[in-house]
Amino acid sequence: MNGTQLHYVVGGTGDLVVLLHGWPETWWAFRKLMPKLAEHYKVVAIDHRGIGIPDELKPSDGFTKKNMARDVYELIRSLGYESAHIVGHDLGAMVAYSFAANYPEATRRLALLDVVHPDETYYDRPMLRRPRTGFNMWWVAFNQVQGLPEQVFAGRGWHLIDWLYSNSLKDPESVTAFDRAVYARAYDTPEGIRAANGWYQAYHQDIEDLKTYDKVSLPLLALAAPTQYDQVQEQLSQIATDVRMVRVDKSLHWLAEDDPELVSRELLGFLAQ
Protein backbone atom coordinates (compact mmCIF):
# COMPACT_ATOMS: atom_id res chain seq x y z
CA MET A 1 0.00 0.00 0.00
CA ASN A 2 1.28 3.43 -0.98
CA GLY A 3 4.19 1.67 -2.69
CA THR A 4 5.32 -0.43 0.27
CA GLN A 5 4.33 -3.27 2.56
CA LEU A 6 3.42 -2.64 6.18
CA HIS A 7 3.55 -5.01 9.12
CA TYR A 8 0.95 -4.46 11.82
CA VAL A 9 -0.65 -6.22 14.78
CA VAL A 10 -4.40 -6.11 15.45
CA GLY A 11 -6.54 -6.87 18.49
CA GLY A 12 -9.96 -6.07 19.91
CA THR A 13 -13.19 -4.83 18.36
CA GLY A 14 -14.95 -1.49 18.02
CA ASP A 15 -13.80 1.93 16.90
CA LEU A 16 -10.28 1.94 15.51
CA VAL A 17 -7.24 3.12 17.47
CA VAL A 18 -3.94 3.33 15.58
CA LEU A 19 -0.65 3.18 17.52
CA LEU A 20 2.52 4.56 15.93
CA HIS A 21 5.90 3.76 17.51
CA GLY A 22 9.11 5.77 17.67
CA TRP A 23 12.80 5.15 17.00
CA PRO A 24 14.43 2.73 17.63
CA GLU A 25 11.37 0.63 18.43
CA THR A 26 8.65 -1.41 16.72
CA TRP A 27 4.98 -2.10 17.38
CA TRP A 28 6.23 -3.99 20.46
CA ALA A 29 6.61 -0.61 22.21
CA PHE A 30 2.84 -0.72 22.87
CA ARG A 31 2.76 -4.26 24.29
CA LYS A 32 1.75 -2.93 27.73
CA LEU A 33 -1.02 -0.68 26.39
CA MET A 34 -2.63 -2.88 23.76
CA PRO A 35 -4.47 -5.34 26.06
CA LYS A 36 -6.15 -2.53 27.99
CA LEU A 37 -7.05 -0.53 24.89
CA ALA A 38 -8.30 -3.66 23.12
CA GLU A 39 -10.93 -4.17 25.82
CA HIS A 40 -12.74 -1.17 24.34
CA TYR A 41 -11.42 -0.65 20.80
CA LYS A 42 -10.00 -2.35 17.77
CA VAL A 43 -6.30 -1.57 18.15
CA VAL A 44 -3.76 -1.59 15.32
CA ALA A 45 -0.08 -1.16 16.15
CA ILE A 46 1.86 -0.43 12.96
CA ASP A 47 5.51 -0.89 12.12
CA HIS A 48 6.55 2.17 10.13
CA ARG A 49 7.64 2.07 6.52
CA GLY A 50 10.90 0.09 6.31
CA ILE A 51 10.51 -1.80 9.62
CA GLY A 52 9.00 -5.24 10.23
CA ILE A 53 9.36 -6.53 6.66
CA PRO A 54 12.17 -8.46 4.91
CA ASP A 55 15.18 -6.41 3.83
CA GLU A 56 14.52 -7.03 0.14
CA LEU A 57 11.11 -5.34 0.50
CA LYS A 58 12.26 -2.26 2.40
CA PRO A 59 11.58 0.93 0.41
CA SER A 60 14.36 3.28 -0.61
CA ASP A 61 12.36 6.49 -0.21
CA GLY A 62 9.06 7.95 0.91
CA PHE A 63 10.15 8.73 4.48
CA THR A 64 8.64 12.19 4.89
CA LYS A 65 6.12 12.23 7.70
CA LYS A 66 3.50 13.36 5.22
CA ASN A 67 4.03 10.27 3.09
CA MET A 68 4.24 7.98 6.12
CA ALA A 69 0.90 9.45 7.22
CA ARG A 70 -0.46 8.41 3.84
CA ASP A 71 0.73 4.86 4.58
CA VAL A 72 -1.40 4.95 7.72
CA TYR A 73 -4.39 6.43 5.92
CA GLU A 74 -4.36 3.75 3.24
CA LEU A 75 -4.06 1.03 5.87
CA ILE A 76 -7.05 2.41 7.76
CA ARG A 77 -9.11 2.36 4.58
CA SER A 78 -7.96 -1.16 3.75
CA LEU A 79 -9.25 -2.30 7.16
CA GLY A 80 -12.69 -0.99 6.25
CA TYR A 81 -12.62 2.15 8.40
CA GLU A 82 -13.04 5.76 7.34
CA SER A 83 -11.60 7.28 10.51
CA ALA A 84 -9.57 6.38 13.58
CA HIS A 85 -8.11 7.66 16.81
CA ILE A 86 -4.40 8.25 16.20
CA VAL A 87 -1.77 7.79 18.92
CA GLY A 88 1.94 8.32 18.30
CA HIS A 89 5.12 8.30 20.36
CA ASP A 90 8.44 9.91 19.40
CA LEU A 91 8.78 9.69 15.61
CA GLY A 92 5.33 8.11 15.56
CA ALA A 93 3.98 11.32 17.09
CA MET A 94 5.41 13.23 14.12
CA VAL A 95 3.54 10.91 11.76
CA ALA A 96 0.42 11.17 13.92
CA TYR A 97 0.41 14.98 13.79
CA SER A 98 1.00 14.91 10.05
CA PHE A 99 -1.90 12.49 9.70
CA ALA A 100 -4.25 14.84 11.54
CA ALA A 101 -3.04 17.81 9.49
CA ASN A 102 -3.47 16.04 6.17
CA TYR A 103 -6.53 13.89 6.93
CA PRO A 104 -8.62 15.80 9.49
CA GLU A 105 -11.79 14.10 8.31
CA ALA A 106 -10.21 10.71 9.06
CA THR A 107 -8.92 11.71 12.51
CA ARG A 108 -11.27 11.29 15.45
CA ARG A 109 -8.89 12.21 18.27
CA LEU A 110 -5.14 12.70 18.37
CA ALA A 111 -2.69 11.76 21.14
CA LEU A 112 1.00 12.66 21.03
CA LEU A 113 3.54 11.13 23.40
CA ASP A 114 6.61 13.25 24.25
CA VAL A 115 7.24 14.62 20.72
CA VAL A 116 5.35 16.82 18.26
CA HIS A 117 6.53 17.44 14.66
CA PRO A 118 9.82 18.75 13.25
CA ASP A 119 9.77 22.54 12.99
CA GLU A 120 12.25 25.40 12.64
CA THR A 121 13.33 25.03 16.28
CA TYR A 122 15.08 21.79 15.32
CA TYR A 123 17.76 23.88 13.62
CA ASP A 124 18.47 25.66 16.91
CA ARG A 125 19.01 22.62 19.11
CA PRO A 126 22.52 22.51 20.59
CA MET A 127 25.13 19.94 19.71
CA LEU A 128 26.39 20.22 23.29
CA ARG A 129 23.82 20.63 26.04
CA ARG A 130 24.54 22.30 29.34
CA PRO A 131 24.77 19.88 32.28
CA ARG A 132 21.43 18.74 33.71
CA THR A 133 19.35 20.42 30.98
CA GLY A 134 18.08 17.25 29.31
CA PHE A 135 19.28 14.32 27.27
CA ASN A 136 21.84 14.86 24.52
CA MET A 137 20.05 13.49 21.45
CA TRP A 138 23.21 12.88 19.42
CA TRP A 139 21.49 10.38 17.14
CA VAL A 140 19.36 13.08 15.50
CA ALA A 141 22.50 14.45 13.81
CA PHE A 142 24.24 11.09 13.44
CA ASN A 143 21.27 9.55 11.63
CA GLN A 144 21.43 12.36 9.06
CA VAL A 145 24.75 10.96 7.84
CA GLN A 146 24.35 8.67 4.85
CA GLY A 147 26.20 5.36 4.80
CA LEU A 148 28.15 5.60 8.05
CA PRO A 149 25.47 4.45 10.53
CA GLU A 150 25.01 1.24 8.53
CA GLN A 151 28.73 0.52 8.81
CA VAL A 152 28.88 1.36 12.51
CA PHE A 153 25.79 -0.47 13.75
CA ALA A 154 25.14 -3.35 11.31
CA GLY A 155 25.30 -6.52 13.36
CA ARG A 156 25.69 -4.42 16.52
CA GLY A 157 22.12 -3.25 17.00
CA TRP A 158 22.04 -4.62 20.52
CA HIS A 159 24.77 -2.25 21.67
CA LEU A 160 22.86 0.81 20.45
CA ILE A 161 19.53 -0.33 21.87
CA ASP A 162 20.99 -1.41 25.20
CA TRP A 163 22.90 1.86 25.63
CA LEU A 164 19.84 3.99 24.85
CA TYR A 165 17.57 2.26 27.31
CA SER A 166 20.20 1.91 30.00
CA ASN A 167 20.69 5.68 29.90
CA SER A 168 17.14 6.91 29.42
CA LEU A 169 14.78 4.76 31.50
CA LYS A 170 13.58 5.63 34.97
CA ASP A 171 13.40 1.89 35.65
CA PRO A 172 15.78 -0.14 33.44
CA GLU A 173 13.65 -3.24 33.99
CA SER A 174 10.66 -1.65 32.25
CA VAL A 175 12.36 -2.62 28.98
CA THR A 176 13.79 -6.09 29.58
CA ALA A 177 16.63 -7.85 27.81
CA PHE A 178 14.01 -9.68 25.73
CA ASP A 179 12.36 -6.40 24.71
CA ARG A 180 15.72 -4.92 23.77
CA ALA A 181 16.50 -7.95 21.64
CA VAL A 182 13.19 -7.50 19.79
CA TYR A 183 14.14 -3.93 18.91
CA ALA A 184 17.76 -4.79 18.10
CA ARG A 185 16.66 -7.35 15.51
CA ALA A 186 14.68 -4.71 13.65
CA TYR A 187 17.65 -2.32 13.48
CA ASP A 188 20.50 -4.78 13.01
CA THR A 189 20.92 -5.02 9.23
CA PRO A 190 22.26 -2.36 6.86
CA GLU A 191 18.89 -2.13 5.11
CA GLY A 192 17.00 -1.82 8.39
CA ILE A 193 19.33 0.94 9.59
CA ARG A 194 19.14 2.76 6.24
CA ALA A 195 15.35 2.70 6.19
CA ALA A 196 15.00 3.94 9.77
CA ASN A 197 17.55 6.69 9.20
CA GLY A 198 15.46 7.77 6.23
CA TRP A 199 12.92 8.95 8.77
CA TYR A 200 15.51 11.41 10.13
CA GLN A 201 16.92 12.41 6.76
CA ALA A 202 13.45 13.64 5.77
CA TYR A 203 13.35 16.25 8.56
CA HIS A 204 14.22 19.15 6.24
CA GLN A 205 11.20 18.40 4.06
CA ASP A 206 9.05 17.72 7.12
CA ILE A 207 9.83 21.21 8.41
CA GLU A 208 8.81 22.74 5.08
CA ASP A 209 5.63 20.63 4.96
CA LEU A 210 4.61 21.85 8.42
CA LYS A 211 4.59 25.43 7.14
CA THR A 212 1.79 24.51 4.71
CA TYR A 213 -0.54 22.97 7.31
CA ASP A 214 -3.45 24.66 9.03
CA LYS A 215 -3.48 24.43 12.80
CA VAL A 216 -4.95 21.15 14.01
CA SER A 217 -8.26 21.99 15.69
CA LEU A 218 -9.50 18.55 16.73
CA PRO A 219 -9.11 17.34 20.36
CA LEU A 220 -5.46 16.64 21.12
CA LEU A 221 -3.96 14.96 24.19
CA ALA A 222 -0.23 15.47 24.75
CA LEU A 223 1.64 13.42 27.33
CA ALA A 224 5.22 14.39 28.07
CA ALA A 225 8.05 13.59 30.44
CA PRO A 226 9.25 16.51 32.61
CA THR A 227 12.30 17.14 30.40
CA GLN A 228 10.11 17.50 27.30
CA TYR A 229 6.97 19.03 28.78
CA ASP A 230 7.72 22.72 28.21
CA GLN A 231 9.01 22.14 24.70
CA VAL A 232 5.98 20.06 23.70
CA GLN A 233 3.63 22.65 25.18
CA GLU A 234 5.36 25.51 23.35
CA GLN A 235 5.37 23.71 20.01
CA LEU A 236 1.71 22.78 20.27
CA SER A 237 0.74 26.35 21.14
CA GLN A 238 1.85 27.26 17.61
CA ILE A 239 0.17 24.44 15.66
CA ALA A 240 -2.90 23.22 17.58
CA THR A 241 -5.92 24.87 19.21
CA ASP A 242 -7.55 22.25 21.48
CA VAL A 243 -4.76 20.75 23.59
CA ARG A 244 -4.74 19.00 26.94
CA MET A 245 -1.29 18.47 28.47
CA VAL A 246 -0.37 15.72 30.96
CA ARG A 247 3.01 15.40 32.68
CA VAL A 248 4.35 11.84 33.06
CA ASP A 249 6.71 12.18 35.99
CA LYS A 250 7.74 8.52 36.10
CA SER A 251 9.34 8.66 32.66
CA LEU A 252 12.25 10.31 30.88
CA HIS A 253 10.91 9.54 27.37
CA TRP A 254 9.57 5.99 26.97
CA LEU A 255 6.15 6.82 28.40
CA ALA A 256 4.23 3.69 27.43
CA GLU A 257 6.94 1.47 28.87
CA ASP A 258 7.87 3.49 31.96
CA ASP A 259 4.31 4.24 33.12
CA PRO A 260 1.75 2.19 31.16
CA GLU A 261 -0.86 2.55 33.91
CA LEU A 262 -0.98 6.33 33.66
CA VAL A 263 -0.71 6.38 29.87
CA SER A 264 -3.48 3.83 29.33
CA ARG A 265 -5.72 5.57 31.87
CA GLU A 266 -5.25 8.96 30.22
CA LEU A 267 -5.77 7.53 26.74
CA LEU A 268 -8.93 5.63 27.65
CA GLY A 269 -10.41 8.69 29.35
CA PHE A 270 -9.54 10.93 26.42
CA LEU A 271 -10.75 8.59 23.69
CA ALA A 272 -14.08 8.00 25.44
CA GLN A 273 -15.01 11.69 25.52
C-alpha positions in Angstrom: 0.0 0.0 0.0 1.3 3.4 -1.0 4.2 1.7 -2.7 5.3 -0.4 0.3 4.3 -3.3 2.6 3.4 -2.6 6.2 3.5 -5.0 9.1 1.0 -4.5 11.8 -0.6 -6.2 14.8 -4.4 -6.1 15.5 -6.5 -6.9 18.5 -10.0 -6.1 19.9 -13.2 -4.8 18.4 -15.0 -1.5 18.0 -13.8 1.9 16.9 -10.3 1.9 15.5 -7.2 3.1 17.5 -3.9 3.3 15.6 -0.7 3.2 17.5 2.5 4.6 15.9 5.9 3.8 17.5 9.1 5.8 17.7 12.8 5.2 17.0 14.4 2.7 17.6 11.4 0.6 18.4 8.7 -1.4 16.7 5.0 -2.1 17.4 6.2 -4.0 20.5 6.6 -0.6 22.2 2.8 -0.7 22.9 2.8 -4.3 24.3 1.8 -2.9 27.7 -1.0 -0.7 26.4 -2.6 -2.9 23.8 -4.5 -5.3 26.1 -6.2 -2.5 28.0 -7.0 -0.5 24.9 -8.3 -3.7 23.1 -10.9 -4.2 25.8 -12.7 -1.2 24.3 -11.4 -0.6 20.8 -10.0 -2.3 17.8 -6.3 -1.6 18.1 -3.8 -1.6 15.3 -0.1 -1.2 16.1 1.9 -0.4 13.0 5.5 -0.9 12.1 6.6 2.2 10.1 7.6 2.1 6.5 10.9 0.1 6.3 10.5 -1.8 9.6 9.0 -5.2 10.2 9.4 -6.5 6.7 12.2 -8.5 4.9 15.2 -6.4 3.8 14.5 -7.0 0.1 11.1 -5.3 0.5 12.3 -2.3 2.4 11.6 0.9 0.4 14.4 3.3 -0.6 12.4 6.5 -0.2 9.1 8.0 0.9 10.2 8.7 4.5 8.6 12.2 4.9 6.1 12.2 7.7 3.5 13.4 5.2 4.0 10.3 3.1 4.2 8.0 6.1 0.9 9.4 7.2 -0.5 8.4 3.8 0.7 4.9 4.6 -1.4 5.0 7.7 -4.4 6.4 5.9 -4.4 3.8 3.2 -4.1 1.0 5.9 -7.0 2.4 7.8 -9.1 2.4 4.6 -8.0 -1.2 3.7 -9.3 -2.3 7.2 -12.7 -1.0 6.2 -12.6 2.2 8.4 -13.0 5.8 7.3 -11.6 7.3 10.5 -9.6 6.4 13.6 -8.1 7.7 16.8 -4.4 8.2 16.2 -1.8 7.8 18.9 1.9 8.3 18.3 5.1 8.3 20.4 8.4 9.9 19.4 8.8 9.7 15.6 5.3 8.1 15.6 4.0 11.3 17.1 5.4 13.2 14.1 3.5 10.9 11.8 0.4 11.2 13.9 0.4 15.0 13.8 1.0 14.9 10.0 -1.9 12.5 9.7 -4.2 14.8 11.5 -3.0 17.8 9.5 -3.5 16.0 6.2 -6.5 13.9 6.9 -8.6 15.8 9.5 -11.8 14.1 8.3 -10.2 10.7 9.1 -8.9 11.7 12.5 -11.3 11.3 15.5 -8.9 12.2 18.3 -5.1 12.7 18.4 -2.7 11.8 21.1 1.0 12.7 21.0 3.5 11.1 23.4 6.6 13.2 24.2 7.2 14.6 20.7 5.3 16.8 18.3 6.5 17.4 14.7 9.8 18.7 13.2 9.8 22.5 13.0 12.2 25.4 12.6 13.3 25.0 16.3 15.1 21.8 15.3 17.8 23.9 13.6 18.5 25.7 16.9 19.0 22.6 19.1 22.5 22.5 20.6 25.1 19.9 19.7 26.4 20.2 23.3 23.8 20.6 26.0 24.5 22.3 29.3 24.8 19.9 32.3 21.4 18.7 33.7 19.4 20.4 31.0 18.1 17.3 29.3 19.3 14.3 27.3 21.8 14.9 24.5 20.1 13.5 21.5 23.2 12.9 19.4 21.5 10.4 17.1 19.4 13.1 15.5 22.5 14.5 13.8 24.2 11.1 13.4 21.3 9.5 11.6 21.4 12.4 9.1 24.8 11.0 7.8 24.3 8.7 4.9 26.2 5.4 4.8 28.2 5.6 8.1 25.5 4.4 10.5 25.0 1.2 8.5 28.7 0.5 8.8 28.9 1.4 12.5 25.8 -0.5 13.7 25.1 -3.3 11.3 25.3 -6.5 13.4 25.7 -4.4 16.5 22.1 -3.3 17.0 22.0 -4.6 20.5 24.8 -2.2 21.7 22.9 0.8 20.5 19.5 -0.3 21.9 21.0 -1.4 25.2 22.9 1.9 25.6 19.8 4.0 24.8 17.6 2.3 27.3 20.2 1.9 30.0 20.7 5.7 29.9 17.1 6.9 29.4 14.8 4.8 31.5 13.6 5.6 35.0 13.4 1.9 35.6 15.8 -0.1 33.4 13.6 -3.2 34.0 10.7 -1.6 32.3 12.4 -2.6 29.0 13.8 -6.1 29.6 16.6 -7.9 27.8 14.0 -9.7 25.7 12.4 -6.4 24.7 15.7 -4.9 23.8 16.5 -8.0 21.6 13.2 -7.5 19.8 14.1 -3.9 18.9 17.8 -4.8 18.1 16.7 -7.4 15.5 14.7 -4.7 13.7 17.7 -2.3 13.5 20.5 -4.8 13.0 20.9 -5.0 9.2 22.3 -2.4 6.9 18.9 -2.1 5.1 17.0 -1.8 8.4 19.3 0.9 9.6 19.1 2.8 6.2 15.4 2.7 6.2 15.0 3.9 9.8 17.5 6.7 9.2 15.5 7.8 6.2 12.9 9.0 8.8 15.5 11.4 10.1 16.9 12.4 6.8 13.5 13.6 5.8 13.4 16.2 8.6 14.2 19.1 6.2 11.2 18.4 4.1 9.0 17.7 7.1 9.8 21.2 8.4 8.8 22.7 5.1 5.6 20.6 5.0 4.6 21.8 8.4 4.6 25.4 7.1 1.8 24.5 4.7 -0.5 23.0 7.3 -3.4 24.7 9.0 -3.5 24.4 12.8 -4.9 21.1 14.0 -8.3 22.0 15.7 -9.5 18.6 16.7 -9.1 17.3 20.4 -5.5 16.6 21.1 -4.0 15.0 24.2 -0.2 15.5 24.8 1.6 13.4 27.3 5.2 14.4 28.1 8.1 13.6 30.4 9.3 16.5 32.6 12.3 17.1 30.4 10.1 17.5 27.3 7.0 19.0 28.8 7.7 22.7 28.2 9.0 22.1 24.7 6.0 20.1 23.7 3.6 22.6 25.2 5.4 25.5 23.4 5.4 23.7 20.0 1.7 22.8 20.3 0.7 26.3 21.1 1.8 27.3 17.6 0.2 24.4 15.7 -2.9 23.2 17.6 -5.9 24.9 19.2 -7.6 22.3 21.5 -4.8 20.8 23.6 -4.7 19.0 26.9 -1.3 18.5 28.5 -0.4 15.7 31.0 3.0 15.4 32.7 4.3 11.8 33.1 6.7 12.2 36.0 7.7 8.5 36.1 9.3 8.7 32.7 12.2 10.3 30.9 10.9 9.5 27.4 9.6 6.0 27.0 6.1 6.8 28.4 4.2 3.7 27.4 6.9 1.5 28.9 7.9 3.5 32.0 4.3 4.2 33.1 1.8 2.2 31.2 -0.9 2.5 33.9 -1.0 6.3 33.7 -0.7 6.4 29.9 -3.5 3.8 29.3 -5.7 5.6 31.9 -5.2 9.0 30.2 -5.8 7.5 26.7 -8.9 5.6 27.6 -10.4 8.7 29.4 -9.5 10.9 26.4 -10.8 8.6 23.7 -14.1 8.0 25.4 -15.0 11.7 25.5 
